[in-house]
Amino acid sequence: MAVSGKRVLEVESESATALFRVLSSETRILILSLLSHNKMNVSELTAALDLPHATVSLNIKQLVAAGLLLVEYVPGTHGTQKLVSKRYDEIVVKLPGVAVEAGQANVVEVRMPVGNYRHVEATATCGLASDTRYIGMIDEPRSFFEPDHVFAQILWFRSGWIEYAFPYNVPFGSRLTRLELSAEICSEAPNYDLDWPSDITLWINEQEIGTWTSPADFGGVAARFTPPWWHTDQTTHGQLKVWSVTGEGSFIDGERLSGVLVNDIDLPGRTHLSVRLGVKPDAQNVGGLNLFGRKFGNYPQDLLMRLHYEFPEHHRAAQLR
């Protein structure tokens, strides 16, 4: 039975290690090659490879466990036969780090994985996890310094702050006119609590942009991207919030936060934008925070920054000459 159509598997770098281990076998590579255009049963694969049936079955089992093969049971001449097919034609491995994209005209988008922070001060309850496992130990601030922290898809702490360095990629000679930062975020309570306010503050380039009060630590139900191993009696999702700093002031979801202007954070000579999210120790509601990556919560995105810019008139005139 023929199969057609290009099918691509996208793999995060943390998951790629196990996948590469499976692909390191010449026998398993040959099996994938034989299945490029047709489904085959185990007997046909055994004959084509000239290997013992048990050896072929073991290698098929490993490829199935890695998600690379699909097994179907169909009626055969003597009962049921097992048909094997290849699920993908191409594998794309995403390396950890920052993605920078040019979106609409005069806008630069920067997508920052939540685990790619540069500084953190956290107190329990706290922790972090990828989409497959906890990283380090729960309620242990030292876990935030594990090398695997770059793979985090959720992180949380009761008080403290976390800081990111966003590349400042607007063109030379341009002027920043608007900055937007969006994140899925909520409070942090033991397990979860739908009545748990937390005063979460944003700083950009050491300027305090303002404080937003999260109403709750949301849990109890599975979100769109809750991993199967994660218990729903824990935090599962947040709210998608958008901060903006403009020439008129600073806002969250259009509601004014402060009088900090975009010119206050657009400092000459900066190579990056420092972004800090945290809960002040003297806040009225010290209710912590949760941050969600694109493979946790309800929104398939990391921290997303949009930098709007324009060129001064004299610069634009020089370009036209």
Backbone bond lengths (Angstrom), bond angles and torsions (degrees), N, CA, C in turn:
res aa  C-N    CA-C-N  psi(-1)  N-CA   C-N-CA  omega(-1)  CA-C   N-CA-C  phi
1 M - - - 1.470 - - 1.523 108.67 -
2 A 1.301 117.16 122.86 1.464 121.30 -175.63 1.516 111.17 -77.69
3 V 1.334 115.60 149.60 1.454 121.81 173.77 1.522 107.29 -124.66
4 S 1.322 117.16 148.82 1.458 119.64 -177.47 1.512 109.72 -147.97
5 G 1.338 115.14 169.05 1.462 119.99 178.95 1.510 111.16 96.06
6 K 1.309 116.42 133.23 1.465 121.00 -179.60 1.516 109.82 -79.38
7 R 1.338 116.44 126.24 1.456 122.27 -178.89 1.523 108.57 -122.47
8 V 1.329 115.41 127.41 1.467 120.76 -173.06 1.521 109.91 -115.27
9 L 1.321 116.15 131.69 1.462 123.03 174.63 1.524 108.20 -102.51
10 E 1.348 117.18 122.48 1.461 121.73 174.95 1.515 108.70 -98.73
11 V 1.311 117.24 126.68 1.464 122.99 -173.35 1.516 109.47 -123.17
12 E 1.344 117.29 131.19 1.460 121.16 171.31 1.525 108.71 -71.78
13 S 1.324 116.78 150.22 1.461 120.38 -173.86 1.520 112.99 -60.23
14 E 1.362 117.48 -31.33 1.462 118.66 179.56 1.525 111.28 -65.15
15 S 1.327 117.23 -36.50 1.458 121.34 -179.10 1.517 112.19 -79.83
16 A 1.334 117.18 -16.01 1.458 120.76 -173.38 1.522 112.73 -69.93
17 T 1.328 117.76 -26.81 1.467 119.79 -176.99 1.523 111.33 -58.97
18 A 1.338 116.40 -49.08 1.461 120.12 179.38 1.527 110.69 -64.96
19 L 1.326 116.77 -36.83 1.456 120.42 -179.93 1.526 110.98 -65.74
20 F 1.315 117.09 -43.06 1.467 120.46 178.53 1.525 111.05 -62.94
21 R 1.325 115.70 -34.41 1.464 119.61 178.49 1.528 110.62 -63.57
22 V 1.326 116.10 -41.03 1.463 119.93 178.24 1.524 110.56 -66.42
23 L 1.331 117.50 -37.97 1.457 121.76 -177.37 1.529 113.41 -80.32
24 S 1.319 117.18 -2.36 1.471 120.29 -178.56 1.527 112.61 -78.13
25 S 1.335 117.66 -4.41 1.462 122.30 -178.09 1.525 110.58 -95.37
26 E 1.329 116.53 129.36 1.464 121.10 177.74 1.527 110.94 -63.61
27 T 1.337 116.58 -36.56 1.467 120.37 179.48 1.527 111.02 -63.24
28 R 1.333 116.30 -44.39 1.455 118.81 -178.80 1.532 111.70 -69.20
29 I 1.333 117.24 -32.72 1.462 120.58 175.36 1.536 110.00 -65.29
30 L 1.326 117.05 -39.69 1.468 120.86 178.22 1.521 111.26 -64.85
31 I 1.330 116.36 -39.28 1.470 119.95 177.54 1.522 110.06 -60.66
32 L 1.337 117.03 -46.03 1.464 120.71 178.57 1.527 111.14 -61.77
33 S 1.335 116.25 -37.83 1.456 120.25 179.61 1.526 111.21 -66.14
34 L 1.323 117.12 -42.66 1.464 121.44 179.78 1.529 111.92 -64.27
35 L 1.319 115.92 -27.52 1.462 120.37 -177.41 1.526 112.76 -93.97
36 S 1.318 116.95 13.20 1.465 120.23 -175.77 1.520 112.82 -62.01
37 H 1.325 117.24 -35.50 1.459 119.84 -173.80 1.529 113.85 -124.32
38 N 1.317 117.20 -10.90 1.455 119.33 -175.89 1.520 111.63 -141.79
39 K 1.324 115.61 151.86 1.460 120.98 168.25 1.524 107.41 -81.56
40 M 1.321 117.00 145.64 1.463 121.81 -179.65 1.511 109.37 -138.29
41 N 1.332 116.19 153.22 1.458 118.63 172.94 1.522 109.43 -91.77
42 V 1.308 115.90 171.96 1.466 120.08 -173.96 1.518 111.40 -64.56
43 S 1.318 117.66 -36.46 1.473 120.48 179.51 1.521 110.92 -63.90
44 E 1.340 116.70 -40.32 1.466 120.12 178.69 1.525 111.00 -66.03
45 L 1.317 116.70 -40.29 1.463 119.75 177.63 1.521 111.12 -66.27
46 T 1.316 116.54 -39.94 1.471 120.83 179.38 1.527 110.46 -61.19
47 A 1.334 116.47 -43.04 1.466 120.28 -179.96 1.526 110.99 -67.74
48 A 1.321 116.69 -41.26 1.463 120.13 -178.02 1.524 111.89 -67.18
49 L 1.335 116.66 -34.29 1.462 120.98 -177.93 1.515 113.02 -88.72
50 D 1.345 115.28 -16.53 1.470 121.16 -176.85 1.534 111.04 55.57
51 L 1.344 114.03 48.11 1.462 121.42 179.96 1.525 109.29 -128.41
52 P 1.332 117.88 160.05 1.464 120.27 177.44 1.525 111.62 -59.70
53 H 1.315 115.90 148.08 1.457 122.18 -179.40 1.534 110.79 -57.51
54 A 1.338 117.46 -41.22 1.467 121.33 -178.32 1.526 111.22 -64.27
55 T 1.341 116.78 -38.22 1.468 120.58 179.40 1.527 111.21 -65.72
56 V 1.322 116.35 -44.40 1.463 120.50 179.84 1.528 109.94 -65.18
57 S 1.320 117.67 -42.58 1.463 121.38 -179.71 1.521 111.54 -61.55
58 L 1.341 116.51 -40.63 1.460 120.21 179.29 1.527 111.08 -64.05
59 N 1.331 116.79 -42.62 1.454 120.06 -179.59 1.524 111.79 -69.21
60 I 1.317 117.04 -34.92 1.465 120.24 175.11 1.527 109.58 -63.90
61 K 1.324 116.35 -43.72 1.466 120.77 179.69 1.525 111.05 -58.15
62 Q 1.336 117.39 -40.58 1.465 120.76 -179.96 1.526 111.52 -68.89
63 L 1.322 117.46 -36.73 1.461 120.75 178.01 1.529 111.57 -70.25
64 V 1.326 116.19 -35.39 1.466 120.25 176.47 1.525 109.84 -66.11
65 A 1.348 116.70 -43.99 1.465 120.79 179.96 1.525 111.26 -61.76
66 A 1.330 117.27 -30.77 1.472 121.29 178.92 1.526 111.74 -82.35
67 G 1.325 117.15 -2.51 1.457 120.55 178.20 1.513 114.49 81.66
68 L 1.352 117.45 14.71 1.462 120.38 -175.77 1.522 113.46 -95.50
69 L 1.320 117.09 -19.87 1.465 121.05 179.18 1.516 110.53 -121.93
70 L 1.330 114.35 153.37 1.459 122.32 175.67 1.524 108.20 -118.21
71 V 1.316 117.23 133.30 1.464 122.34 -179.93 1.520 109.22 -112.55
72 E 1.340 116.10 130.80 1.460 122.13 176.34 1.526 108.92 -125.09
73 Y 1.316 115.56 144.19 1.459 121.01 176.00 1.522 108.25 -107.29
74 V 1.329 115.49 120.10 1.464 120.96 -177.00 1.523 109.25 -128.77
75 P 1.343 117.41 156.11 1.470 119.99 178.20 1.522 110.94 -61.28
76 G 1.326 115.75 136.97 1.453 121.45 178.88 1.517 111.57 -124.30
77 T 1.337 115.97 -175.09 1.467 120.93 -179.50 1.513 111.35 -63.22
78 H 1.309 115.78 -40.39 1.465 121.94 179.94 1.530 108.87 -120.56
79 G 1.326 117.15 72.01 1.457 120.42 179.55 1.516 111.58 89.23
80 T 1.356 115.86 -143.40 1.460 121.69 -176.41 1.519 110.76 -97.57
81 Q 1.334 116.18 137.69 1.462 119.45 174.77 1.524 109.64 -115.29
82 K 1.332 114.67 153.48 1.462 121.65 -177.95 1.522 108.98 -101.35
83 L 1.352 115.36 115.89 1.463 121.04 177.08 1.519 109.75 -98.41
84 V 1.317 115.81 136.86 1.460 121.90 -177.41 1.528 108.43 -117.54
85 S 1.324 116.30 135.80 1.464 120.41 177.52 1.526 109.85 -137.32
86 K 1.318 114.72 157.75 1.463 121.02 179.51 1.523 108.66 -86.64
87 R 1.340 116.99 132.44 1.462 120.62 -176.46 1.521 112.94 -85.15
88 Y 1.338 117.31 -28.17 1.470 120.08 -174.59 1.524 110.50 -135.06
89 D 1.325 115.15 153.37 1.457 121.88 176.10 1.521 112.22 -106.18
90 E 1.326 115.82 -17.02 1.461 120.11 -174.94 1.521 109.08 -148.76
91 I 1.331 116.61 144.44 1.462 122.48 177.80 1.521 108.50 -121.36
92 V 1.339 116.27 127.93 1.472 122.24 176.85 1.518 107.54 -114.99
93 V 1.319 116.82 122.71 1.461 122.41 -179.61 1.521 108.93 -101.25
94 K 1.336 116.21 123.89 1.459 121.96 177.47 1.526 109.52 -93.05
95 L 1.308 116.64 120.01 1.460 120.91 177.85 1.529 109.49 -80.38
96 P 1.363 117.20 149.91 1.467 118.72 179.39 1.512 110.93 -69.57
97 G 1.319 115.93 148.43 1.457 119.31 177.06 1.501 112.25 144.37
98 V 1.309 116.07 -166.21 1.454 123.63 -174.00 1.518 109.91 -94.50
99 A 1.324 116.82 134.87 1.459 121.48 174.80 1.520 108.71 -106.12
100 V 1.333 116.42 126.65 1.463 122.14 179.56 1.523 107.76 -114.62
101 E 1.326 116.31 127.85 1.456 120.65 -177.98 1.520 110.11 -131.41
102 A 1.311 114.61 146.12 1.460 120.29 171.68 1.518 107.28 -94.06
103 G 1.301 117.40 113.76 1.456 121.44 -177.59 1.516 110.04 -94.68
104 Q 1.324 117.07 -122.44 1.445 120.88 178.68 1.522 109.68 -68.41
105 A 1.331 115.61 170.05 1.467 120.54 -176.35 1.524 110.62 -57.89
106 N 1.346 115.23 135.55 1.462 123.44 177.25 1.530 112.69 60.48
107 V 1.328 116.63 33.27 1.464 121.60 174.85 1.531 108.28 -137.21
108 V 1.324 115.92 131.20 1.457 121.87 173.82 1.522 107.90 -111.48
109 E 1.333 117.08 130.71 1.461 121.87 176.90 1.525 109.85 -107.04
110 V 1.318 116.30 134.99 1.461 122.19 177.48 1.520 108.02 -125.88
111 R 1.323 116.48 122.57 1.461 121.86 179.47 1.526 108.61 -106.88
112 M 1.320 116.13 119.56 1.458 122.25 -174.03 1.535 110.30 -113.78
113 P 1.348 118.56 116.26 1.463 119.65 174.70 1.530 110.74 -57.43
114 V 1.335 117.20 139.78 1.465 119.28 -175.57 1.525 111.67 -64.52
115 G 1.333 117.37 -22.35 1.457 119.88 178.46 1.506 114.61 -84.71
116 N 1.332 117.43 -2.30 1.462 121.14 -174.83 1.534 111.28 -96.10
117 Y 1.335 116.57 42.20 1.467 121.01 179.27 1.524 110.22 -79.50
118 R 1.338 115.49 165.09 1.475 118.45 179.13 1.524 111.93 -111.81
119 H 1.354 118.66 -25.69 1.460 121.68 176.51 1.523 108.55 -141.40
120 V 1.323 116.05 150.31 1.462 120.28 177.30 1.518 109.32 -154.23
121 E 1.305 115.52 142.58 1.466 123.03 170.20 1.522 105.91 -131.14
122 A 1.319 117.83 111.75 1.464 120.94 -172.59 1.521 110.89 -132.18
123 T 1.334 115.40 144.26 1.462 120.79 173.88 1.525 108.39 -124.31
124 A 1.338 115.80 152.51 1.465 121.33 -178.36 1.536 110.04 -67.18
125 T 1.343 116.22 146.85 1.453 126.13 9.56 1.520 109.01 -75.49
126 C 1.352 116.84 136.34 1.449 119.14 -175.74 1.516 109.53 -156.49
127 G 1.308 114.98 163.54 1.456 120.55 177.43 1.514 110.88 163.51
128 L 1.315 115.07 179.54 1.449 121.36 177.43 1.519 109.32 -155.45
129 A 1.319 116.29 155.97 1.458 121.14 -177.23 1.516 109.45 -151.28
130 S 1.327 115.50 149.80 1.456 120.81 168.83 1.525 107.35 -86.40
131 D 1.312 117.07 -170.29 1.459 118.85 177.20 1.523 111.83 -80.74
132 T 1.353 117.53 -1.62 1.469 119.94 -178.89 1.528 113.94 -119.77
133 R 1.353 118.52 -17.13 1.465 118.62 -174.64 1.527 110.01 -169.72
134 Y 1.341 114.57 164.02 1.458 119.98 169.58 1.527 109.16 -70.67
135 I 1.316 116.04 150.27 1.461 121.73 175.82 1.522 107.40 -107.85
136 G 1.327 116.61 118.41 1.463 120.34 -176.66 1.513 111.32 70.15
137 M 1.326 115.89 -146.92 1.460 122.18 -176.65 1.523 110.82 -109.34
138 I 1.309 115.95 148.70 1.454 121.51 178.03 1.532 109.33 -73.56
139 D 1.326 115.98 144.11 1.468 123.80 178.30 1.524 112.85 59.00
140 E 1.340 115.18 30.83 1.460 121.42 177.36 1.533 108.38 -127.15
141 P 1.364 118.04 105.55 1.464 120.08 -177.24 1.524 114.33 -55.91
142 R 1.329 117.93 -26.15 1.457 120.11 179.31 1.527 112.18 -62.85
143 S 1.334 116.82 -22.48 1.464 119.77 -179.29 1.522 112.34 -62.55
144 F 1.342 117.32 -24.97 1.462 120.38 179.93 1.526 112.23 -67.98
145 F 1.329 117.45 -11.26 1.457 121.29 -179.69 1.523 112.07 -107.19
146 E 1.331 117.19 8.31 1.459 120.40 172.09 1.532 108.72 -62.92
147 P 1.341 117.80 141.89 1.473 118.81 179.00 1.525 113.66 -55.89
148 D 1.343 116.34 -29.27 1.462 119.92 -177.96 1.523 113.43 -76.40
149 H 1.342 117.93 1.91 1.472 118.61 -177.74 1.525 112.33 -60.12
150 V 1.359 117.61 -22.70 1.467 119.86 179.80 1.519 112.00 -64.39
151 F 1.342 117.71 -18.96 1.459 121.42 -178.74 1.528 112.59 -91.39
152 A 1.316 118.14 1.44 1.473 120.86 -176.47 1.524 111.14 -59.37
153 Q 1.333 115.18 137.79 1.455 122.44 173.83 1.527 111.40 -114.59
154 I 1.322 116.21 -10.11 1.464 122.10 171.65 1.518 107.28 -149.36
155 L 1.330 117.54 142.22 1.457 121.64 173.72 1.527 107.87 -145.88
156 W 1.326 114.87 152.34 1.458 118.88 -175.72 1.518 110.77 -152.41
157 F 1.350 115.79 152.93 1.460 121.59 172.74 1.521 108.87 -158.87
158 R 1.340 114.82 154.89 1.463 120.70 -175.51 1.538 111.66 -80.12
159 S 1.320 116.61 -36.30 1.464 121.24 173.25 1.515 108.00 -151.92
160 G 1.335 115.34 162.03 1.452 120.12 -177.62 1.515 110.50 122.29
161 W 1.330 116.64 -156.01 1.454 121.36 -177.88 1.522 110.50 -156.69
162 I 1.317 114.21 162.17 1.465 120.89 176.87 1.522 107.59 -137.16
163 E 1.335 117.10 141.06 1.466 121.20 -171.56 1.523 110.97 -129.91
164 Y 1.326 114.92 138.26 1.459 122.88 179.73 1.524 109.69 -121.65
165 A 1.320 116.39 152.03 1.465 122.16 173.89 1.519 107.72 -112.88
166 F 1.338 116.12 107.46 1.463 121.71 178.34 1.519 109.24 -91.25
167 P 1.318 118.51 132.70 1.471 119.42 176.54 1.524 110.40 -63.15
168 Y 1.318 115.32 139.83 1.465 120.87 -177.98 1.525 107.38 -97.82
169 N 1.331 115.83 86.13 1.450 120.84 -167.24 1.527 114.89 -102.44
170 V 1.320 117.58 25.04 1.462 117.56 173.30 1.527 108.06 -72.16
171 P 1.342 118.13 151.17 1.476 120.23 -177.01 1.526 112.03 -62.77
172 F 1.321 115.34 149.89 1.467 120.42 174.80 1.536 109.44 -60.95
173 G 1.303 115.39 137.64 1.452 120.53 179.66 1.512 113.96 89.58
174 S 1.334 117.34 -6.37 1.462 119.99 179.56 1.528 110.78 -92.03
175 R 1.318 115.93 170.44 1.465 121.75 -179.63 1.530 108.58 -126.11
176 L 1.316 116.45 131.17 1.456 121.21 178.94 1.529 109.39 -70.20
177 T 1.323 116.70 128.16 1.472 120.52 -179.41 1.526 112.60 -111.28
178 R 1.317 116.74 -22.45 1.467 119.79 -177.60 1.523 108.90 -162.02
179 L 1.313 116.83 137.80 1.461 122.08 174.36 1.523 108.21 -122.87
180 E 1.338 116.53 133.57 1.457 121.84 175.89 1.521 109.00 -125.30
181 L 1.311 116.25 138.48 1.463 122.29 176.65 1.519 108.06 -131.40
182 S 1.334 116.80 124.71 1.461 119.75 177.40 1.514 110.01 -121.42
183 A 1.335 115.00 145.41 1.462 121.65 -179.00 1.515 109.56 -156.70
184 E 1.326 115.74 147.60 1.467 120.19 169.55 1.525 106.75 -88.57
185 I 1.330 116.39 123.60 1.454 120.72 -168.11 1.517 109.95 -152.09
186 C 1.324 116.88 154.40 1.463 121.27 173.47 1.527 109.04 -161.39
187 S 1.327 116.94 -177.69 1.463 122.83 178.90 1.537 110.16 -72.95
188 E 1.342 115.47 176.07 1.465 121.20 177.56 1.523 110.33 -133.40
189 A 1.333 114.32 113.35 1.465 121.99 175.58 1.525 108.39 -122.53
190 P 1.332 119.16 161.78 1.459 119.50 171.60 1.527 109.48 -57.03
191 N 1.336 117.61 131.69 1.467 123.23 -171.87 1.532 109.06 59.70
192 Y 1.329 117.77 -99.71 1.461 121.81 172.10 1.511 107.55 -157.85
193 D 1.326 116.45 163.15 1.465 120.45 -179.42 1.536 107.43 -156.34
194 L 1.339 115.63 120.21 1.459 120.88 -176.84 1.526 112.79 -79.26
195 D 1.314 117.08 -0.94 1.459 122.02 173.38 1.527 107.77 -132.34
196 W 1.306 116.15 76.19 1.470 121.99 -173.43 1.531 108.97 -145.77
197 P 1.319 118.26 80.62 1.470 120.34 -177.38 1.527 112.15 -69.84
198 S 1.311 114.57 149.48 1.462 120.57 177.08 1.517 109.55 -146.73
199 D 1.336 116.49 131.95 1.466 122.39 179.04 1.524 108.84 -89.07
200 I 1.314 115.83 104.23 1.462 122.38 -175.62 1.530 108.96 -103.82
201 T 1.326 115.84 125.08 1.466 121.57 -175.15 1.518 110.28 -109.01
202 L 1.333 115.67 143.10 1.455 123.03 175.36 1.519 109.44 -112.56
203 W 1.333 116.18 132.93 1.463 123.12 171.53 1.527 108.43 -120.49
204 I 1.320 117.77 140.59 1.461 122.91 173.27 1.517 107.93 -130.76
205 N 1.324 115.78 124.65 1.467 121.72 -176.33 1.528 111.56 49.90
206 E 1.325 114.89 46.17 1.470 124.28 177.75 1.526 113.74 68.20
207 Q 1.311 117.62 2.88 1.468 121.36 176.30 1.533 108.87 -92.18
208 E 1.323 116.86 128.10 1.456 119.81 178.04 1.525 109.17 -77.23
209 I 1.322 115.45 111.63 1.463 120.75 -176.26 1.524 110.72 -77.32
210 G 1.318 117.11 -37.92 1.453 120.11 179.33 1.509 112.03 152.44
211 T 1.321 115.99 173.62 1.460 122.78 -175.64 1.525 110.08 -120.65
212 W 1.318 115.18 133.68 1.464 123.14 175.77 1.522 108.31 -116.57
213 T 1.323 116.99 137.19 1.455 120.75 178.86 1.519 110.16 -96.25
214 S 1.317 114.79 110.77 1.465 120.11 174.25 1.523 108.66 -73.11
215 P 1.325 118.84 135.43 1.466 119.80 -175.06 1.517 114.67 -80.79
216 A 1.351 117.52 -19.78 1.468 118.05 -169.42 1.519 111.22 -162.91
217 D 1.328 113.03 166.67 1.461 122.41 166.30 1.522 105.40 -107.02
218 F 1.326 116.53 106.93 1.454 121.33 -167.98 1.529 111.78 -85.08
219 G 1.326 115.97 129.26 1.457 121.73 177.93 1.511 110.01 -163.72
220 G 1.337 115.00 -164.54 1.455 119.88 177.72 1.505 114.32 90.17
221 V 1.334 118.04 -17.35 1.462 122.52 177.87 1.524 108.05 -137.04
222 A 1.308 115.81 151.42 1.458 119.80 176.30 1.518 109.95 -71.98
223 A 1.319 116.36 135.88 1.462 121.29 175.37 1.525 109.04 -91.26
224 R 1.321 116.44 -179.72 1.471 120.51 -177.40 1.524 111.92 -58.87
225 F 1.332 117.00 -36.81 1.460 120.31 -173.78 1.535 112.10 -118.54
226 T 1.329 117.00 27.34 1.464 119.35 175.78 1.525 109.06 -70.22
227 P 1.346 118.84 121.08 1.464 119.85 179.15 1.532 111.15 -63.06
228 P 1.319 118.32 150.76 1.466 121.27 -178.18 1.526 113.66 -58.25
229 W 1.329 118.45 -29.25 1.463 121.15 -175.22 1.535 112.16 -83.15
230 W 1.332 117.34 -11.98 1.465 121.16 -175.50 1.526 109.61 -85.65
231 H 1.351 117.92 129.92 1.457 121.61 -178.21 1.526 110.79 -79.21
232 T 1.325 115.76 137.76 1.462 119.78 -178.68 1.519 113.24 -77.81
233 D 1.340 118.35 -0.90 1.468 119.13 171.34 1.534 110.82 -83.75
234 Q 1.338 115.65 10.65 1.461 122.90 174.92 1.539 108.43 -114.55
235 T 1.319 115.93 177.70 1.462 121.30 174.20 1.529 109.63 -59.61
236 T 1.333 117.12 133.29 1.460 119.72 -179.86 1.532 113.79 -123.58
237 H 1.322 118.03 -19.98 1.457 118.31 -177.36 1.524 110.00 -162.64
238 G 1.318 115.60 170.15 1.456 121.29 178.22 1.514 110.59 -133.34
239 Q 1.307 115.99 -158.00 1.456 122.51 174.13 1.526 108.21 -113.31
240 L 1.331 116.19 142.18 1.464 120.03 176.97 1.528 108.60 -84.57
241 K 1.326 115.41 113.96 1.461 121.40 -177.66 1.528 109.86 -113.28
242 V 1.335 115.57 145.84 1.462 121.28 179.50 1.528 108.95 -124.93
243 W 1.327 116.61 113.81 1.460 122.52 173.00 1.529 107.91 -90.66
244 S 1.300 117.25 146.66 1.464 120.63 175.01 1.521 109.32 -141.22
245 V 1.319 114.62 139.99 1.466 122.25 175.89 1.524 106.18 -121.03
246 T 1.332 116.35 122.27 1.458 121.73 -172.74 1.529 110.31 -130.15
247 G 1.320 115.31 -170.74 1.456 120.02 175.19 1.514 113.28 -77.29
248 E 1.333 117.64 -6.71 1.462 122.11 179.58 1.519 113.24 -106.87
249 G 1.324 117.58 -11.94 1.459 120.86 -178.11 1.517 111.33 144.31
250 S 1.341 115.79 -167.81 1.452 122.17 -178.73 1.525 109.83 -116.08
251 F 1.353 115.70 141.89 1.455 121.28 -171.18 1.534 110.09 -140.36
252 I 1.342 115.73 159.70 1.457 121.29 168.08 1.521 107.17 -130.91
253 D 1.323 115.25 121.16 1.471 122.07 -175.14 1.531 110.95 50.84
254 G 1.341 116.31 37.29 1.453 121.05 177.59 1.514 115.07 85.80
255 E 1.338 118.23 -7.71 1.468 121.73 179.73 1.527 109.54 -94.13
256 R 1.312 116.62 129.93 1.463 120.96 -174.20 1.527 111.38 -64.50
257 L 1.348 115.40 132.47 1.460 122.16 176.78 1.522 112.32 -105.09
258 S 1.334 115.97 -42.98 1.470 119.69 -175.13 1.516 109.76 -162.30
259 G 1.326 114.97 177.50 1.449 121.29 178.50 1.511 113.75 -94.67
260 V 1.342 118.81 12.18 1.461 121.21 178.82 1.528 109.03 -66.92
261 L 1.334 116.04 127.96 1.460 122.05 -176.71 1.520 110.90 -101.73
262 V 1.328 115.20 161.77 1.459 119.33 -179.37 1.524 110.91 -61.28
263 N 1.336 118.22 -32.46 1.461 120.16 178.28 1.530 112.39 -65.60
264 D 1.344 116.95 -22.83 1.463 120.68 179.50 1.518 112.25 -72.21
265 I 1.345 117.19 -22.54 1.469 119.96 -178.46 1.524 112.03 -108.37
266 D 1.328 117.82 -13.04 1.462 122.05 179.42 1.520 108.52 -86.83
267 L 1.330 115.28 79.90 1.464 120.64 -173.26 1.526 110.23 -91.81
268 P 1.342 118.24 130.31 1.473 121.58 -179.15 1.526 111.24 -57.81
269 G 1.316 114.54 140.35 1.455 119.98 175.04 1.510 115.26 83.85
270 R 1.326 119.56 -0.48 1.460 120.98 -179.47 1.526 109.99 -74.01
271 T 1.320 116.26 134.09 1.470 121.18 175.31 1.518 111.69 -91.38
272 H 1.331 116.57 -14.62 1.457 120.36 -177.55 1.529 108.97 -152.73
273 L 1.295 114.95 168.17 1.457 122.40 174.63 1.525 108.26 -110.16
274 S 1.311 116.21 122.47 1.459 121.40 178.00 1.529 108.67 -85.59
275 V 1.327 116.23 123.19 1.466 122.40 -178.71 1.524 108.44 -122.05
276 R 1.336 115.57 120.71 1.465 120.53 -178.70 1.527 109.46 -124.22
277 L 1.322 116.11 132.74 1.459 123.33 173.98 1.518 107.91 -120.10
278 G 1.335 116.60 133.19 1.459 118.05 -178.23 1.506 112.85 -168.55
279 V 1.324 113.82 178.17 1.461 122.81 178.53 1.523 107.30 -121.72
280 K 1.315 116.07 118.86 1.457 119.91 -178.34 1.536 110.08 -66.96
281 P 1.345 117.25 144.71 1.469 119.04 179.02 1.520 113.30 -64.19
282 D 1.342 116.83 -23.90 1.463 119.57 -179.66 1.532 112.10 -102.88
283 A 1.342 117.15 16.95 1.461 120.20 178.56 1.527 110.12 -64.84
284 Q 1.316 116.25 152.88 1.461 119.90 177.52 1.517 110.92 -64.37
285 N 1.330 116.47 -38.15 1.464 121.92 178.61 1.522 109.26 -120.23
286 V 1.330 116.53 95.70 1.466 121.29 177.92 1.527 106.46 -88.53
287 G 1.327 114.27 82.38 1.458 119.83 -174.50 1.505 114.25 -116.53
288 G 1.348 117.21 17.41 1.454 120.95 173.54 1.510 114.41 67.70
289 L 1.342 114.55 -172.66 1.461 119.50 177.18 1.521 110.71 -152.78
290 N 1.321 115.34 152.51 1.463 125.79 168.65 1.513 108.07 -118.48
291 L 1.324 117.56 136.98 1.454 122.65 173.03 1.523 108.56 -119.01
292 F 1.334 116.56 138.69 1.462 121.94 -174.63 1.516 110.55 -117.48
293 G 1.331 116.10 137.84 1.454 122.15 173.78 1.512 111.24 -91.80
294 R 1.326 115.85 -173.27 1.461 119.99 -173.39 1.528 113.13 -72.33
295 K 1.337 118.60 -12.44 1.460 120.44 179.78 1.518 112.18 -112.59
296 F 1.344 115.77 24.69 1.464 122.55 176.27 1.524 107.05 -143.34
297 G 1.314 117.24 156.49 1.455 120.32 175.24 1.524 112.62 78.49
298 N 1.330 116.31 -150.10 1.466 121.70 -175.13 1.515 114.55 -109.48
299 Y 1.341 118.10 -6.70 1.465 120.17 -173.14 1.534 109.61 -126.18
300 P 1.327 117.66 125.94 1.472 120.85 -176.49 1.519 112.31 -81.06
301 Q 1.329 116.52 61.92 1.461 119.62 178.89 1.523 110.47 -145.45
302 D 1.315 114.77 155.72 1.455 121.86 170.75 1.532 107.26 -90.04
303 L 1.333 117.22 -166.32 1.460 119.44 168.33 1.528 107.49 -62.41
304 L 1.308 116.98 130.60 1.463 120.88 -175.66 1.523 109.41 -123.78
305 M 1.332 115.69 122.21 1.460 121.12 176.85 1.527 109.33 -114.26
306 R 1.323 115.18 133.96 1.466 121.04 173.50 1.519 108.36 -116.38
307 L 1.317 115.69 126.56 1.455 122.58 179.16 1.521 108.86 -110.33
308 H 1.311 116.99 111.35 1.465 122.49 176.75 1.532 108.14 -93.16
309 Y 1.313 116.80 137.28 1.458 119.31 -176.43 1.524 110.27 -144.16
310 E 1.321 115.23 165.38 1.461 121.77 174.27 1.522 108.61 -145.90
311 F 1.318 115.74 160.96 1.459 120.99 176.21 1.522 109.14 -99.83
312 P 1.315 117.36 135.97 1.478 119.68 175.13 1.522 110.61 -58.61
313 E 1.323 116.15 155.94 1.460 121.03 -175.58 1.517 112.42 -56.99
314 H 1.342 117.49 -41.63 1.471 119.36 -176.86 1.525 110.42 -66.88
315 H 1.353 116.59 -32.93 1.465 119.81 178.18 1.522 110.18 -70.09
316 R 1.345 116.18 -40.34 1.466 120.54 -179.80 1.529 109.92 -66.20
317 A 1.320 116.18 -39.32 1.472 119.21 179.16 1.526 110.97 -65.08
318 A 1.328 116.56 -38.37 1.465 120.33 179.16 1.524 110.75 -64.39
319 Q 1.333 117.37 -35.67 1.463 120.62 179.03 1.529 111.57 -66.75
320 L 1.350 115.99 -32.73 1.456 120.43 -176.80 1.523 112.18 -77.08
321 R 1.325 116.60 -22.48 1.465 118.80 -177.43 1.529 111.43 -74.41
